[in-house]
Amino acid sequence: MARVLILGGGTAGLVAGRYLKAEADRLGIDLDVTMVTASERHYMPPLFMEVALGSASADETWAPIKNAEKVYGFKVEVDRVTEIDLANRQVKTEGGKTYDYDYLFLGLGVKYVWDKYKGMSEYGYHNYTLEGALELHKALSEFKGGKIVIYTPEGPHRCGIYPYEMSLNLRMYFEHRGIENVEITVVHPDKRPGIGLGPDLVRFFEREMEKANVKFIHNEGHVEITPDKVVTKNAEVDYDLLIKIPPIAIPDVMSFMASEKDPRWAKVIGPDFRYPDYDEVYIVSEASMPPLGLLTAGVPLHNASIVAATSILHRIHGGYPVAEYAPTMCVGHGYNTGFSGNCEYEWAGSKYKRECYLLVKSPLVRLMKDSFYRGWLDSLRL
Ligand SMILES: Cc1cc2nc3c(=O)[nH]c(=O)nc-3n(C[C@H](O)[C@H](O)[C@H](O)COP(=O)(O)OP(=O)(O)OC[C@H]3O[C@@H](n4cnc5c(N)ncnc54)[C@H](O)[C@@H]3O)c2cc1C
């Protein structure tokens, strides 16, 4: 029997686990699929923005990952991984257990490096964790008017569209509360909003931000954050409330797998997300996307997990086709509307090349996005 060990019970781990188990059962492959994950909660992080804005409760953002055993049929152990021993194909945990594997799928997410930039840990709010979202919700509820800055020190960060979506949602949030005197500014290292998603999406965001009276400043380099100011190399921007986006990096337990070129990211090779030093190891997280030319968000990771899972199946069960990296649909909020963009990919030898375009602009997309997240979590609720 082949053993696949999945580390991490977020989007990447869950997609891999359910795909591997379903296909193994369908094809009669004798496969043990075990997940080890630190938290009993499987979160849907995009809903943290809804928590901050008061349109979702804390309990609506997660479902118990242990339920994946009943729903999808693979084993789930809730325990923290403390050591990954690739030479001996073993993983050790805080709970004192040792797991052996034939194939290892690393879906441990990323760490947030708040202290990388001066003033970033000390000041401001965020909704990159549930706790952060609850604090931001309180700060927004008490906000009576003034200057809000949404600040990103570096990219790529988790979910490239988030700062723009948040700025547009904030305008609606204050309009619904009848608060008019709010100045909203996005300060971001992109030269234009959403530039990584192609010219259609740039046009979309620029028009929406103009309508919603949101100002955009290109951040040419971080200097510092003070209690009332964001200082970059090209601007000093006053704030009354700061919303910040964290820099990301490979998690500590995987730090020995970092790329020499850019230690934020994992050493990884495509097209199927393998760790080059140990062929049976796959890395699927935002730390493995930029080196392969891919986007850092849940939908792109979903595709990456499928590619990696099919690559494992291909090796266990000769002839099983390795999936191509499918187009990624980027679904987001605008100002009183929503949008859906699409990116298509082609493997170009060492990286994926992408081409992105706008598919649809409609208020219905907001509903689609919300239903998708809630339905995803409902499937894990018994
Ligand atoms: C505010 C916000 C808005 C977003 N909006 C969108 C969006 O609109 N569209 C989109 O596609 N994406 C969006 N994203 C991004 C998306 O949520 C992430 O890309 C996705 O959740 C990442 O999944 P993951 O499995 O790689 O990591 P995670 O979800 O972080 O999962 C990592 C898992 O590893 C576990 N773990 C960590 N360390 C250990 C350890 N040592 N031992 C054992 N287990 C461990 C954790 O408990 C967790 O279960 C958004 C994110 C945020 C924060």
The ligand as a MOL file (V3000), in Angstrom:
LIG
                    3D

  0  0  0     0  0            999 V3000
M  V30 BEGIN CTAB
M  V30 COUNTS 53 58 0 0 0
M  V30 BEGIN ATOM
M  V30 1 C -8.6060 38.4460 3.7310 0
M  V30 2 C -8.3450 37.3960 2.7010 0
M  V30 3 C -9.0620 37.3950 1.5250 0
M  V30 4 C -8.8290 36.4230 0.5590 0
M  V30 5 N -9.5700 36.4270 -0.5800 0
M  V30 6 C -9.3670 35.4640 -1.5050 0
M  V30 7 C -10.1500 35.4350 -2.6830 0
M  V30 8 O -11.0340 36.2590 -2.8790 0
M  V30 9 N -9.8950 34.4750 -3.5960 0
M  V30 10 C -8.9210 33.5340 -3.4000 0
M  V30 11 O -8.7350 32.6670 -4.2640 0
M  V30 12 N -8.1490 33.5500 -2.2930 0
M  V30 13 C -8.3530 34.4850 -1.3510 0
M  V30 14 N -7.5920 34.5000 -0.2210 0
M  V30 15 C -6.4540 33.5780 -0.1240 0
M  V30 16 C -6.8280 32.1790 0.3510 0
M  V30 17 O -7.5970 32.2530 1.5130 0
M  V30 18 C -5.5340 31.4380 0.6070 0
M  V30 19 O -4.7950 31.4170 -0.5850 0
M  V30 20 C -5.7640 29.9970 1.0250 0
M  V30 21 O -6.6170 29.9350 2.1300 0
M  V30 22 C -4.4270 29.3570 1.3510 0
M  V30 23 O -4.6400 28.0010 1.6100 0
M  V30 24 P -3.4600 27.0810 2.1430 0
M  V30 25 O -4.0320 25.7270 2.3060 0
M  V30 26 O -2.2400 27.2230 1.3190 0
M  V30 27 O -3.0460 27.7340 3.5280 0
M  V30 28 P -3.8400 27.8630 4.8870 0
M  V30 29 O -5.2940 28.0390 4.6550 0
M  V30 30 O -3.1130 28.8770 5.6930 0
M  V30 31 O -3.6610 26.4340 5.5610 0
M  V30 32 C -2.4690 26.0240 6.1500 0
M  V30 33 C -2.8020 24.8570 7.0480 0
M  V30 34 O -1.6050 24.3580 7.6080 0
M  V30 35 C -1.7850 24.1680 8.9980 0
M  V30 36 N -0.4680 24.2980 9.6240 0
M  V30 37 C 0.3530 25.3720 9.6470 0
M  V30 38 N 1.4860 25.0780 10.2950 0
M  V30 39 C 1.3820 23.7930 10.6820 0
M  V30 40 C 2.2320 22.8940 11.3790 0
M  V30 41 N 3.4330 23.2500 11.8370 0
M  V30 42 N 1.7850 21.6330 11.5950 0
M  V30 43 C 0.5780 21.2090 11.1340 0
M  V30 44 N -0.2460 22.0210 10.4670 0
M  V30 45 C 0.1350 23.2890 10.2560 0
M  V30 46 C -2.7790 25.2240 9.4200 0
M  V30 47 O -3.4400 24.8560 10.6160 0
M  V30 48 C -3.7100 25.2160 8.2160 0
M  V30 49 O -4.6990 24.2160 8.3540 0
M  V30 50 C -7.8250 35.4410 0.7740 0
M  V30 51 C -7.1040 35.4270 1.9740 0
M  V30 52 C -7.3590 36.3810 2.9340 0
M  V30 53 C -6.5810 36.3250 4.2220 0
M  V30 END ATOM
M  V30 BEGIN BOND
M  V30 1 1 1 2
M  V30 2 1 2 3
M  V30 3 2 2 52
M  V30 4 2 3 4
M  V30 5 1 4 5
M  V30 6 1 4 50
M  V30 7 2 5 6
M  V30 8 1 6 7
M  V30 9 1 6 13
M  V30 10 2 7 8
M  V30 11 1 7 9
M  V30 12 1 9 10
M  V30 13 2 10 11
M  V30 14 1 10 12
M  V30 15 2 12 13
M  V30 16 1 13 14
M  V30 17 1 14 15
M  V30 18 1 14 50
M  V30 19 1 15 16
M  V30 20 1 16 17
M  V30 21 1 16 18
M  V30 22 1 18 19
M  V30 23 1 18 20
M  V30 24 1 20 21
M  V30 25 1 20 22
M  V30 26 1 22 23
M  V30 27 1 23 24
M  V30 28 2 24 25
M  V30 29 1 24 26
M  V30 30 1 24 27
M  V30 31 1 27 28
M  V30 32 2 28 29
M  V30 33 1 28 30
M  V30 34 1 28 31
M  V30 35 1 31 32
M  V30 36 1 32 33
M  V30 37 1 33 34
M  V30 38 1 33 48
M  V30 39 1 34 35
M  V30 40 1 35 36
M  V30 41 1 35 46
M  V30 42 1 36 37
M  V30 43 1 36 45
M  V30 44 2 37 38
M  V30 45 1 38 39
M  V30 46 1 39 40
M  V30 47 2 39 45
M  V30 48 1 40 41
M  V30 49 2 40 42
M  V30 50 1 42 43
M  V30 51 2 43 44
M  V30 52 1 44 45
M  V30 53 1 46 47
M  V30 54 1 46 48
M  V30 55 1 48 49
M  V30 56 2 50 51
M  V30 57 1 51 52
M  V30 58 1 52 53
M  V30 END BOND
M  V30 END CTAB
M  END
